[in-house]
Amino acid sequence: MSDKNKTATRCDKATHVCDKAQYKEATIWEKLKLNIHLIFCGTCRDYSKNNACLTSVIEKSKICCLDKACKESMKKQIDQAIKENDL
């Protein structure tokens, strides 16, 4: 395997851990390895900064999501409308 492919694989793993860390799903060991990788990789460092910025913007936006019951109700209404229009 070439060095370029090894680096790409490491960066793929690093960005995956970065995403997991954003949602507080990464283990301490994964975060430690990510931070070591970020010391040496500017591209992943930029990705991590952008991820943190995006998370901050979304949290500040105070977006309200629909609850599961509301989504199910909407789905039933859409399915019913489709059935009525197919006839």
The 8 nearest C-alpha neighbors of each residue, nearest first, counted from 0:
[[1, 4, 2, 5, 3, 6, 8, 7],
 [0, 2, 4, 3, 5, 6, 7, 8],
 [1, 3, 5, 4, 6, 0, 7, 8],
 [2, 4, 6, 1, 5, 7, 0, 8],
 [5, 3, 7, 1, 6, 2, 8, 0],
 [6, 4, 2, 8, 3, 7, 9, 1],
 [5, 7, 9, 3, 8, 4, 10, 2],
 [6, 8, 4, 10, 9, 5, 11, 3],
 [9, 7, 11, 5, 6, 10, 4, 12],
 [10, 8, 6, 12, 11, 7, 13, 5],
 [9, 11, 13, 7, 12, 8, 14, 6],
 [12, 10, 8, 14, 9, 13, 7, 15],
 [11, 13, 15, 9, 10, 14, 16, 8],
 [14, 12, 10, 16, 15, 11, 33, 17],
 [13, 15, 17, 11, 16, 12, 10, 18],
 [14, 16, 12, 18, 17, 13, 11, 19],
 [17, 15, 19, 13, 18, 14, 20, 12],
 [18, 16, 14, 20, 15, 19, 13, 21],
 [17, 19, 21, 15, 16, 20, 14, 22],
 [20, 18, 16, 24, 25, 22, 21, 17],
 [19, 21, 23, 25, 17, 22, 18, 24],
 [20, 22, 18, 19, 23, 17, 51, 50],
 [21, 23, 20, 19, 24, 18, 25, 17],
 [24, 22, 20, 21, 25, 19, 26, 18],
 [23, 25, 19, 22, 20, 26, 21, 18],
 [26, 24, 20, 19, 23, 29, 16, 30],
 [27, 25, 29, 28, 30, 24, 20, 23],
 [26, 28, 30, 29, 31, 25, 32, 20],
 [27, 29, 31, 26, 30, 32, 25, 33],
 [30, 28, 26, 32, 31, 27, 25, 33],
 [31, 29, 33, 27, 28, 32, 34, 26],
 [30, 32, 28, 34, 33, 29, 27, 35],
 [33, 31, 35, 29, 30, 34, 36, 28],
 [34, 32, 30, 36, 31, 35, 13, 29],
 [35, 33, 37, 31, 36, 32, 30, 38],
 [34, 36, 32, 38, 33, 37, 31, 39],
 [35, 37, 33, 34, 38, 39, 40, 32],
 [38, 36, 34, 40, 44, 39, 35, 43],
 [39, 37, 35, 36, 40, 34, 41, 44],
 [38, 40, 37, 36, 41, 35, 44, 43],
 [41, 39, 37, 42, 43, 38, 36, 44],
 [42, 40, 44, 43, 45, 39, 37, 38],
 [41, 43, 45, 44, 40, 46, 37, 10],
 [42, 44, 46, 45, 41, 40, 47, 37],
 [43, 45, 41, 47, 37, 42, 46, 40],
 [46, 44, 48, 42, 43, 47, 41, 49],
 [47, 45, 43, 49, 44, 48, 50, 42],
 [46, 48, 50, 44, 45, 49, 43, 51],
 [49, 47, 45, 51, 50, 46, 52, 44],
 [48, 50, 52, 46, 51, 47, 53, 45],
 [51, 49, 47, 53, 48, 52, 46, 54],
 [50, 52, 48, 54, 49, 53, 55, 47],
 [53, 51, 49, 55, 50, 54, 48, 56],
 [54, 52, 50, 56, 55, 51, 49, 57],
 [55, 53, 51, 57, 52, 56, 58, 50],
 [54, 56, 52, 58, 53, 57, 59, 51],
 [57, 55, 53, 59, 58, 54, 60, 52],
 [56, 58, 60, 54, 59, 55, 53, 61],
 [57, 59, 55, 56, 60, 61, 54, 62],
 [60, 58, 56, 61, 57, 55, 62, 54],
 [59, 61, 57, 62, 58, 56, 55, 63],
 [62, 60, 59, 58, 63, 57, 56, 64],
 [63, 61, 60, 64, 57, 58, 59, 65],
 [64, 62, 61, 65, 60, 66, 58, 57],
 [65, 63, 66, 62, 67, 61, 70, 69],
 [66, 64, 69, 70, 67, 63, 68, 71],
 [65, 67, 69, 68, 64, 70, 71, 63],
 [66, 68, 70, 69, 71, 65, 72, 64],
 [69, 67, 71, 70, 66, 72, 65, 73],
 [68, 70, 72, 71, 66, 67, 65, 73],
 [71, 69, 67, 73, 72, 68, 74, 65],
 [72, 70, 74, 68, 69, 73, 67, 75],
 [71, 73, 69, 75, 74, 70, 68, 76],
 [72, 74, 76, 70, 71, 75, 77, 69],
 [73, 75, 71, 77, 72, 76, 78, 70],
 [76, 74, 78, 72, 73, 77, 79, 71],
 [75, 77, 73, 79, 74, 78, 80, 72],
 [78, 76, 80, 74, 79, 75, 81, 73],
 [77, 79, 75, 81, 80, 76, 74, 82],
 [78, 80, 76, 82, 77, 81, 75, 83],
 [81, 79, 77, 83, 82, 78, 76, 84],
 [80, 82, 78, 84, 79, 83, 85, 77],
 [83, 81, 79, 85, 80, 84, 78, 86],
 [84, 82, 80, 81, 85, 86, 79, 78],
 [83, 85, 81, 86, 82, 80, 79, 78],
 [86, 84, 82, 83, 81, 80, 79, 78],
 [85, 84, 83, 82, 81, 80, 79, 78]]
